[in-house]
Amino acid sequence: MRRGVHSLLRRKTMSKAQHYDVYTKDELIARILELEGSRKEAKTKLKNIQSKGKGPHTTPASKMGNKAFNFSAHPTRKIALKFSYDGTFFNGLEFQRDPTPLPTVEEVLWRALLHTRLVDPAGGMEGVGWEKCGRTDCGVSAAGQVVSFRIRSALRGLQTPASIISSSQAPSSEVREGTTAEAPSLDDEHESTGLENVFGALSTWDEPPTNTVLPPANNIRMSSDNNDELKYVSSLNNILPPSIRVLAWSPVSEDFSARYNCRYRHYKYFFLSRGLNTKAMCDGAERLVGEHDFRNLHKLDPAKQLTTFRRRILRAEINPVDITDRGSPSQMYVFDLVGTAFLYNQVRHIMAILFLIGAGLEEPSIMTTLLNTDPDNPYPSYRLGEPVPSVVTTKPIYQMADALPLVLWDTGFASGDVSWRTDYKDAEGSTKITKSFAKNVCTQLRAVHERSLTHAALHEHFFKAATQYHDMPPEFFPTGPDRSAIPKGVVFGVPLGGAQQKDTALYVPILERQRLDAVEVSNERWRRGKGARRAARDVDEAAGGGEE
């Protein structure tokens, strides 16, 4: 639907969600000018935009396919979708009802599904049984995120809502997608959708599932030939921004849940070894393996009302990363953490402690101490010669690591739960070389990678140019147990990952810092405060007293 350009000038507040992610650069500038009060200049800017050709979201209605689309006449199936995203460009994964500075990954992916008419907009995410494997916060990326939901299908033998009501009124399910006037073809990756630039512009900036249709009848054999199905991967990637790439999809059972069927989650945290004792960090990391209480290694959110913080870690290792050596004295490393489930910001809190260990500001034994939370079942010394760890029942205050280097690397499922496939492989698993294969996901992500390497080379030369005129400050890490490497009164930076640091002139050991309240105290305070107000508001709205 064509959006009037002058409507930008009539938006006075952010009370409703603004889809700034689909604005052109000129429209964003015009919007900023308006908010700053320069209405005359904003009007001039918008007039120029309108006269020049109508930004990407002013696509003619004929290209948008505004003809009514009857989802009830088309079969659906339940699938799992695996995708990656660069968290730098998003305000986290989860869809937010309130406006956010950047779009969320779910918001962008959902609108791509709507545009390709792969999901029914009537019931929203809940209507298609949308479930995600795991949440990621603002700035955190993913290489193997998974969501499960019901999607439109081209396969024969699937029931439709219309066929349940009256088989005589429903179109035959044997009609191939793309042959009717109302069903757009998704087989050609290069088909013009009218929103390629709209979504492409984005690259520059726990409930049980419910189903919308009945599952296939037991006596109907559904086609499983991958060639017969819609091209889910290429169709979505054709309009999604480069910062989100759909990797594969899998048919799943009706009771499959991306969240509850997940066997493990694998996180990676990348960091440079400059000034860090990676051997000591490995010592600290290996203490995480097993089932522990992680209340001191996560961000407490009283709104969740958690009372148990035990999680099982399957693997915790620090490994060198094989990257091109450009003469830097620092080696890239990655912290591999695999567990069955994780608490809020757990990985970034663990990494913060590992950085303190690597800098020599804390001993590796601090990790064992922070896991030692139960006075009735205290931990012994982790190894011979170490003192018995103190019991720490409440979390000391410290800053968690930066979000940029954190990636949800993979999500594991049982082999019988998923069978990942793409658009370019036949029933035997052989790759088909087609015209559109030249622009598959690997080609696209290789281009992104090569562009990143170009930026890295530029920044390296900028750095070398600066060293001709400026001296580098001394390196203090690793400091040793007495921190004697740091002269008294000198400001130094405590590493936080992602090239971030916290400047300080005095380091206070973790166990000497101020502690947060006990979990029980924080939970009770929330129940009496925000929780009580929220409950009262819900009761008021249920009684019809809510605001219109």
TITORTOR-468432 format. One line per 4 residues: for each residue y, x, z of C-alpha. Coordinates in steps of 0.05 Angstrom, whole numbers, plus 5000, padded with zeros to 4 digits. Example, Ala and Ser with C-alpha at 12.3 -4.5 7.8 and 13.67 -1.06 7.14 Angstrom:
2
4910/5246/5156 ~ 4979/5273/5143
This chain:
548
5000/5000/5000 ~ 5067/5028/4980 ~ 5110/5045/5040 ~ 5185/5036/5033
5218/5103/5041 ~ 5280/5075/5074 ~ 5236/5048/5131 ~ 5238/5118/5159
5310/5107/5179 ~ 5293/5044/5218 ~ 5245/5079/5266 ~ 5285/5090/5330
5230/5110/5379 ~ 5160/5136/5384 ~ 5134/5072/5417 ~ 5085/5064/5360
5040/5118/5330 ~ 5076/5157/5275 ~ 5031/5184/5220 ~ 5072/5247/5211
5010/5282/5184 ~ 5017/5244/5118 ~ 5092/5258/5109 ~ 5116/5306/5056
5156/5367/5079 ~ 5221/5334/5056 ~ 5205/5270/5093 ~ 5191/5309/5157
5258/5344/5151 ~ 5292/5278/5139 ~ 5258/5248/5200 ~ 5280/5307/5244
5351/5300/5219 ~ 5350/5226/5237 ~ 5324/5239/5307 ~ 5379/5291/5316
5431/5239/5297 ~ 5450/5264/5227 ~ 5438/5196/5195 ~ 5484/5208/5136
5448/5272/5117 ~ 5381/5238/5129 ~ 5400/5181/5082 ~ 5420/5231/5028
5354/5268/5037 ~ 5314/5205/5031 ~ 5353/5183/4970 ~ 5335/5249/4936
5262/5240/4954 ~ 5261/5171/4925 ~ 5294/5191/4860 ~ 5248/5251/4850
5183/5218/4848 ~ 5161/5186/4906 ~ 5121/5228/4955 ~ 5046/5229/4954
5038/5167/4997 ~ 5079/5125/4948 ~ 5019/5122/4901 ~ 5019/5063/4854
4977/5005/4877 ~ 4932/5011/4817 ~ 4908/5078/4841 ~ 4899/5055/4913
4850/5002/4893 ~ 4880/4945/4932 ~ 4831/4894/4905 ~ 4794/4859/4961
4731/4895/4982 ~ 4675/4855/5014 ~ 4638/4901/5061 ~ 4589/4847/5081
4561/4848/5010 ~ 4541/4921/5013 ~ 4483/4954/5050 ~ 4496/5003/5106
4454/5055/5141 ~ 4461/5097/5204 ~ 4474/5171/5193 ~ 4495/5234/5230
4553/5273/5200 ~ 4561/5347/5213 ~ 4630/5377/5202 ~ 4675/5436/5220
4749/5440/5235 ~ 4803/5489/5253 ~ 4831/5464/5318 ~ 4898/5500/5306
4921/5441/5265 ~ 4900/5384/5310 ~ 4914/5353/5377 ~ 4841/5357/5397
4782/5319/5371 ~ 4786/5251/5404 ~ 4827/5194/5375 ~ 4888/5177/5419
4922/5110/5424 ~ 4988/5141/5443 ~ 5028/5185/5394 ~ 5009/5259/5394
5049/5319/5367 ~ 4993/5333/5317 ~ 4940/5286/5290 ~ 4871/5286/5321
4808/5305/5283 ~ 4777/5236/5293 ~ 4839/5202/5268 ~ 4840/5242/5203
4765/5236/5191 ~ 4766/5161/5205 ~ 4823/5149/5156 ~ 4785/5189/5103
4725/5144/5114 ~ 4769/5083/5108 ~ 4801/5108/5045 ~ 4734/5121/5011
4711/5052/5035 ~ 4651/5082/5070 ~ 4663/5044/5135 ~ 4686/4974/5151
4756/4975/5182 ~ 4747/4906/5213 ~ 4711/4928/5276 ~ 4741/4997/5282
4701/5056/5309 ~ 4665/5012/5359 ~ 4643/4966/5303 ~ 4606/5021/5267
4576/5049/5331 ~ 4617/5114/5329 ~ 4591/5168/5376 ~ 4609/5241/5379
4567/5298/5405 ~ 4621/5331/5447 ~ 4696/5331/5458 ~ 4740/5390/5442
4811/5398/5468 ~ 4876/5414/5432 ~ 4869/5480/5396 ~ 4794/5486/5402
4754/5490/5337 ~ 4684/5470/5316 ~ 4633/5495/5266 ~ 4579/5444/5280
4609/5381/5309 ~ 4567/5318/5298 ~ 4584/5243/5299 ~ 4537/5185/5287
4556/5117/5258 ~ 4539/5064/5206 ~ 4562/5079/5135 ~ 4561/5043/5068
4500/5061/5027 ~ 4477/5057/4954 ~ 4403/5053/4970 ~ 4362/4994/4951
4322/4955/5003 ~ 4376/4952/5057 ~ 4397/4885/5085 ~ 4470/4864/5085
4506/4815/5131 ~ 4514/4768/5072 ~ 4440/4768/5057 ~ 4425/4748/5128
4469/4686/5120 ~ 4448/4667/5050 ~ 4409/4710/5002 ~ 4434/4668/4944
4506/4684/4959 ~ 4498/4759/4966 ~ 4500/4807/4907 ~ 4435/4840/4890
4425/4904/4929 ~ 4394/4935/4867 ~ 4462/4941/4834 ~ 4483/5014/4836
4548/5031/4871 ~ 4606/5042/4824 ~ 4583/4991/4772 ~ 4619/4931/4802
4693/4917/4796 ~ 4704/4923/4871 ~ 4662/4983/4888 ~ 4694/5050/4870
4647/5105/4848 ~ 4641/5164/4895 ~ 4594/5205/4852 ~ 4648/5247/4818
4681/5295/4866 ~ 4740/5303/4819 ~ 4754/5229/4814 ~ 4827/5215/4829
4833/5179/4896 ~ 4909/5175/4900 ~ 4910/5207/4970 ~ 4889/5278/4954
4958/5306/4971 ~ 4968/5260/5030 ~ 4907/5286/5067 ~ 4914/5356/5039
4983/5362/5071 ~ 4950/5363/5139 ~ 4927/5434/5128 ~ 4998/5457/5142
5006/5435/5211 ~ 4612/5147/5526 ~ 4590/5085/5503 ~ 4523/5060/5474
4526/5051/5399 ~ 4535/4982/5368 ~ 4515/4963/5297 ~ 4550/4921/5245
4488/4901/5207 ~ 4414/4893/5221 ~ 4367/4951/5206 ~ 4323/4949/5144
4266/4900/5148 ~ 4200/4933/5167 ~ 4166/4909/5104 ~ 4218/4938/5057
4209/5010/5034 ~ 4277/5043/5028 ~ 4289/5095/4975 ~ 4296/5165/5006
4316/5203/4943 ~ 4379/5241/4959 ~ 4401/5233/4886 ~ 4406/5157/4896
4454/5160/4955 ~ 4529/5163/4954 ~ 4559/5233/4954 ~ 4583/5231/5026
4599/5306/5032 ~ 4639/5317/4968 ~ 4673/5249/4971 ~ 4702/5262/5040
4719/5335/5027 ~ 4755/5314/4964 ~ 4810/5282/5006 ~ 4804/5315/5074
4851/5373/5089 ~ 4820/5443/5083 ~ 4822/5448/5159 ~ 4766/5397/5163
4702/5406/5122 ~ 4642/5360/5122 ~ 4581/5405/5119 ~ 4521/5358/5116
4494/5290/5134 ~ 4427/5263/5158 ~ 4394/5195/5160 ~ 4379/5177/5233
4342/5122/5270 ~ 4377/5060/5295 ~ 4374/5085/5368 ~ 4400/5155/5352
4461/5177/5391 ~ 4500/5240/5372 ~ 4516/5248/5446 ~ 4451/5230/5482
4403/5259/5431 ~ 4436/5327/5433 ~ 4390/5379/5465 ~ 4441/5435/5473
4512/5456/5456 ~ 4529/5526/5434 ~ 4599/5552/5445 ~ 4629/5617/5420
4691/5651/5447 ~ 4718/5709/5405 ~ 4758/5766/5435 ~ 4779/5838/5423
4754/5892/5469 ~ 4820/5929/5476 ~ 4825/5952/5548 ~ 4764/5914/5570
4699/5938/5601 ~ 4649/5896/5560 ~ 4590/5923/5600 ~ 4618/5894/5664
4632/5829/5627 ~ 4559/5826/5605 ~ 4540/5834/5679 ~ 4584/5776/5698
4559/5732/5641 ~ 4485/5740/5655 ~ 4495/5710/5725 ~ 4511/5643/5692
4441/5630/5666 ~ 4403/5575/5702 ~ 4426/5512/5737 ~ 4488/5521/5780
4545/5482/5811 ~ 4606/5496/5767 ~ 4659/5461/5809 ~ 4698/5527/5814
4693/5540/5740 ~ 4723/5478/5707 ~ 4785/5435/5708 ~ 4778/5379/5759
4798/5311/5732 ~ 4797/5260/5790 ~ 4801/5203/5739 ~ 4729/5218/5720
4708/5211/5793 ~ 4654/5264/5786 ~ 4612/5279/5847 ~ 4562/5327/5818
4579/5390/5780 ~ 4511/5420/5767 ~ 4499/5442/5695 ~ 4443/5484/5662
4461/5545/5622 ~ 4407/5569/5574 ~ 4439/5632/5547 ~ 4502/5672/5564
4512/5736/5525 ~ 4568/5781/5500 ~ 4555/5810/5431 ~ 4594/5852/5381
4618/5816/5319 ~ 4605/5847/5251 ~ 4674/5850/5219 ~ 4708/5899/5173
4733/5959/5213 ~ 4806/5971/5194 ~ 4815/6030/5239 ~ 4832/5989/5300
4811/6019/5367 ~ 4788/5949/5387 ~ 4721/5918/5370 ~ 4713/5843/5361
4664/5812/5410 ~ 4639/5741/5421 ~ 4616/5706/5484 ~ 4556/5663/5466
4545/5607/5516 ~ 4490/5556/5506 ~ 4478/5498/5554 ~ 4451/5428/5557
4519/5399/5578 ~ 4588/5424/5600 ~ 4644/5403/5646 ~ 4717/5395/5627
4746/5462/5605 ~ 4685/5497/5634 ~ 4679/5551/5579 ~ 4752/5570/5583
4749/5577/5659 ~ 4687/5621/5654 ~ 4721/5664/5601 ~ 4782/5673/5645
4739/5702/5700 ~ 4703/5747/5650 ~ 4770/5774/5627 ~ 4788/5791/5699
4721/5827/5705 ~ 4731/5864/5640 ~ 4801/5886/5661 ~ 4773/5914/5726
4813/5866/5768 ~ 4750/5834/5795 ~ 4678/5857/5804 ~ 4621/5823/5765
4597/5795/5832 ~ 4657/5747/5832 ~ 4618/5703/5784 ~ 4561/5696/5833
4610/5682/5889 ~ 4644/5625/5850 ~ 4576/5594/5837 ~ 4559/5598/5911
4586/5529/5933 ~ 4534/5500/5981 ~ 4537/5525/6053 ~ 4469/5494/6066
4436/5533/6009 ~ 4476/5597/6001 ~ 4460/5648/5946 ~ 4432/5716/5965
4457/5780/5934 ~ 4448/5778/5859 ~ 4420/5849/5858 ~ 4401/5904/5907
4462/5939/5936 ~ 4511/5881/5926 ~ 4540/5847/5988 ~ 4519/5775/6003
4568/5730/5966 ~ 4617/5687/6004 ~ 4610/5611/6000 ~ 4668/5581/5961
4669/5505/5969 ~ 4737/5493/5937 ~ 4765/5522/5873 ~ 4815/5580/5877
4876/5571/5832 ~ 4875/5612/5768 ~ 4895/5603/5695 ~ 4841/5587/5645
4833/5626/5579 ~ 4869/5608/5515 ~ 4840/5554/5470 ~ 4848/5589/5402
4785/5633/5402 ~ 4739/5577/5428 ~ 4691/5544/5378 ~ 4638/5491/5387
4590/5531/5345 ~ 4529/5487/5341 ~ 4497/5425/5369 ~ 4421/5423/5374
4376/5364/5361 ~ 4300/5355/5358 ~ 4271/5368/5289 ~ 4248/5296/5283
4318/5269/5299 ~ 4356/5297/5240 ~ 4343/5323/5170 ~ 4408/5353/5144
4424/5347/5070 ~ 4482/5356/5022 ~ 4502/5329/4954 ~ 4475/5387/4912
4402/5389/4930 ~ 4346/5347/4899 ~ 4287/5316/4935 ~ 4250/5383/4935
4309/5419/4966 ~ 4329/5457/4903 ~ 4403/5467/4889 ~ 4430/5430/4829
4484/5467/4789 ~ 4533/5414/4767 ~ 4606/5414/4746 ~ 4629/5396/4815
4584/5449/4848 ~ 4636/5502/4831 ~ 4681/5472/4885 ~ 4630/5462/4940
4643/5475/5014 ~ 4625/5549/5011 ~ 4675/5561/4955 ~ 4729/5524/4993
4717/5559/5060 ~ 4711/5627/5026 ~ 4781/5616/4998 ~ 4807/5600/5067
4773/5662/5095 ~ 4801/5708/5041 ~ 4870/5679/5052 ~ 4863/5694/5126
4843/5766/5110 ~ 4906/5772/5068 ~ 4948/5748/5126 ~ 4913/5797/5172
4929/5855/5125 ~ 5002/5834/5122 ~ 5007/5829/5198 ~ 4974/5896/5206
5026/5929/5162 ~ 5082/5893/5198 ~ 5054/5922/5263 ~ 5050/5992/5234
5121/5987/5209 ~ 5145/5969/5279 ~ 5109/6029/5310 ~ 5156/6076/5271
5213/6053/5315 ~ 5181/6028/5380 ~ 5132/6058/5429 ~ 5072/6020/5453
5070/6005/5528 ~ 5015/6041/5568 ~ 4946/6010/5574 ~ 4926/5998/5647
4858/5965/5637 ~ 4805/5973/5660 ~ 4838/5988/5726 ~ 4779/6004/5771
4763/5970/5838 ~ 4826/5995/5873 ~ 4872/5978/5813 ~ 4900/6049/5819
4914/6052/5744 ~ 4973/6006/5751 ~ 5036/6039/5780 ~ 5069/6001/5836
5124/5953/5813 ~ 5104/5956/5739 ~ 5097/5889/5703 ~ 5031/5884/5667
4995/5830/5628 ~ 4930/5798/5652 ~ 4889/5781/5590 ~ 4877/5707/5573
4846/5714/5504 ~ 4875/5695/5437 ~ 4926/5752/5443 ~ 4956/5716/5503
4970/5746/5572 ~ 5001/5728/5638 ~ 5053/5778/5660 ~ 5055/5797/5733
5074/5855/5778 ~ 5024/5838/5832 ~ 4952/5817/5823 ~ 4923/5772/5878
4847/5774/5881 ~ 4812/5708/5865 ~ 4783/5699/5935 ~ 4852/5710/5967
4886/5656/5927 ~ 4906/5585/5947 ~ 4850/5535/5941 ~ 4851/5465/5912
4831/5406/5955 ~ 4758/5389/5962 ~ 4730/5345/5906 ~ 4720/5287/5954
4793/5290/5976 ~ 4819/5292/5904 ~ 4775/5234/5883 ~ 4796/5191/5942
4870/5206/5931 ~ 4863/5184/5858 ~ 4826/5120/5877 ~ 4882/5101/5926
4937/5120/5877 ~ 4930/5118/5802 ~ 4861/5086/5805 ~ 4886/5028/5847
4946/5017/5802 ~ 4902/5019/5740 ~ 4853/4968/5770 ~ 4911/4922/5789
4939/4927/5718 ~ 4871/4910/5688 ~ 4864/4849/5733 ~ 4934/4827/5715
4921/4834/5640 ~ 4854/4797/5647 ~ 4891/4739/5680 ~ 4940/4735/5622
4997/4769/5658 ~ 5000/4831/5614 ~ 5059/4847/5570 ~ 5058/4821/5499
